[in-house]
Amino acid sequence: MIFVAELGDKSQLMAMTFATRFKTVPVLIGITVATAVVHAFSVGIGYGLGATLPTGWISLVAGLAFLAFGAWTLRGDKLTDEEKTKAERSTGSAILAVGGAFFLAELGDKTMLATITLATQHGWFGTWLGSTLGMVAADALAILVGRLLGRHLPERVIRYGAAALFAIFGIWLLVEAFLELN
């Protein structure tokens, strides 16, 4: 799910930008460390909520959240000029530069919120591991595709596909919620 959430996200744009400035491995290490830390916080919040709230209501809220994530994905993300300049001009260690930028960019982002949502219903470790690997895989794909295809990415197709998957999962969760609550 997090892999889907990351498609077309500004984090992918940041990953491509950093990959033009730094070698791929340090960029991936920075992304992985930042993602692991942010998603550990997200899972903690979600797991705590899941332990205290009834599952029917959690499914209802999660379904609505996933529909909102789908709409958010349709809107798309763009790097601001300031974010792009920061990514291009970062000095010092590539891992620290990428990790710091990704950590700050992911706070409150849809992938963080999706991880919180998933952690309310699933085990904390599997959610943390899956969300971290999903985001790193999506950003690694962005780096690879960006290097191979340059700026000719089918961003609209990716954005629509990710939004459709969010909508499908959102509807599924809503059906589960209504079945549990009735």
C-alpha positions in Angstrom: 0.0 0.0 0.0 2.8 2.4 0.8 4.5 1.6 -2.5 1.3 2.8 -4.2 1.1 5.9 -1.9 4.6 6.8 -2.9 3.9 6.7 -6.7 3.9 10.3 -8.0 4.8 11.7 -4.6 7.2 14.6 -4.1 9.6 12.1 -2.4 10.1 10.4 -5.7 10.9 13.7 -7.3 13.3 14.4 -4.5 14.9 11.0 -5.0 15.4 11.7 -8.7 16.9 15.1 -7.9 19.3 13.7 -5.3 20.3 10.9 -7.7 21.5 13.5 -10.2 23.8 15.0 -7.6 24.9 12.0 -5.6 25.6 8.3 -6.2 22.6 6.0 -6.0 23.7 3.9 -3.0 24.1 6.9 -0.5 20.8 8.3 -1.8 19.1 5.0 -1.1 20.7 4.7 2.4 19.6 8.2 3.3 16.0 7.4 2.1 16.0 4.1 4.0 17.2 5.5 7.3 14.8 8.5 7.2 11.9 6.3 6.1 12.6 3.7 8.9 12.6 6.4 11.5 9.4 8.3 10.3 7.5 5.1 9.8 8.5 3.8 13.3 6.8 6.9 14.7 3.8 6.4 12.4 3.4 2.7 13.4 3.6 3.7 17.1 0.8 6.2 16.7 -1.3 3.8 14.6 -0.8 0.8 16.8 -1.7 2.8 19.9 -4.9 4.0 18.2 -5.7 0.4 17.0 -5.4 -0.9 20.6 -7.9 1.6 22.0 -10.6 2.0 19.3 -13.2 -0.5 18.0 -12.2 -2.2 14.7 -15.4 -1.3 12.9 -14.8 2.4 13.5 -11.2 2.1 12.6 -12.1 0.4 9.2 -14.6 3.2 8.6 -12.0 6.0 9.2 -9.4 4.0 7.3 -11.6 3.6 4.3 -12.4 7.3 4.3 -8.7 8.1 4.7 -7.8 5.9 1.8 -10.4 7.6 -0.4 -8.9 11.0 0.7 -5.4 9.6 -0.2 -6.7 8.7 -3.6 -7.9 12.3 -4.1 -4.6 13.6 -2.8 -2.7 11.4 -5.2 -4.8 12.6 -8.2 -3.9 16.2 -7.2 -0.2 15.2 -7.5 2.8 16.7 -5.8 5.4 19.1 -7.2 8.7 20.2 -5.8 8.8 23.8 -4.9 11.8 25.8 -6.3 13.2 26.0 -2.7 13.0 22.2 -2.3 14.6 21.6 -5.6 17.4 24.1 -4.9 18.0 22.5 -1.5 18.2 19.0 -3.1 20.6 20.2 -5.8 22.9 22.3 -3.6 23.2 20.0 -0.6 26.7 19.8 0.7 28.4 17.5 3.2 27.5 13.8 3.5 25.0 12.6 0.9 23.5 10.2 3.4 22.9 13.0 5.9 21.6 15.4 3.3 19.2 13.0 1.8 18.2 11.5 5.1 17.5 14.9 6.6 15.5 16.1 3.6 13.5 12.9 3.4 12.8 12.9 7.2 11.4 16.5 7.0 9.5 15.9 3.8 7.7 12.8 5.1 6.4 14.3 8.3 2.7 14.6 7.8 2.9 13.3 4.2 0.3 10.8 2.8 2.7 7.9 3.2 3.1 8.7 6.9 -0.7 9.0 7.3 -1.2 5.8 5.3 1.2 4.0 7.6 -0.6 5.2 10.7 -3.9 4.0 9.1 -2.4 0.5 8.3 -0.9 0.2 11.8 -4.3 0.6 13.5 -5.3 -2.8 12.1 -2.2 -4.8 11.6 0.9 -5.8 13.6 3.4 -3.0 14.3 6.5 -4.9 13.0 5.0 -6.1 9.7 3.5 -2.6 9.1 6.8 -0.9 9.8 8.8 -3.2 7.7 6.4 -3.3 4.8 5.9 0.5 4.8 9.6 1.1 4.9 10.4 -1.4 2.2 7.4 -0.1 0.1 8.6 3.5 0.2 12.2 2.6 -0.5 11.2 0.4 -3.4 9.1 3.1 -4.9 11.9 5.7 -4.5 14.4 3.3 -5.9 12.2 2.7 -8.9 11.9 6.5 -9.4 15.7 6.8 -9.3 16.1 3.9 -11.8 13.3 5.1 -14.2 14.5 8.7 -13.9 18.0 7.7 -14.8 16.9 5.6 -17.7 14.1 7.8 -19.1 15.1 11.2 -18.0 12.1 13.6 -17.7 9.8 11.6 -20.0 7.9 9.8 -17.2 4.3 9.0 -17.7 3.4 10.9 -14.5 -0.3 11.2 -15.2 -0.7 7.4 -15.8 1.2 6.6 -12.6 -0.9 9.2 -10.6 -4.2 7.9 -11.9 -3.3 4.2 -11.3 -2.2 5.0 -7.7 -5.4 7.0 -7.1 -7.5 4.1 -8.4 -5.7 1.6 -6.1 -6.3 3.9 -3.1 -10.0 4.1 -4.1 -10.3 0.3 -4.4 -8.7 -0.2 -0.9 -10.8 2.6 0.5 -14.1 1.1 -0.7 -13.0 -2.3 0.5 -12.3 -0.9 4.0 -15.7 0.9 4.0 -17.5 -2.3 3.1 -15.7 -4.1 5.9 -16.7 -1.3 8.3 -20.3 -1.4 7.4 -20.4 -5.2 7.7 -18.8 -5.0 11.2 -21.0 -2.1 12.4 -24.3 -3.7 11.3 
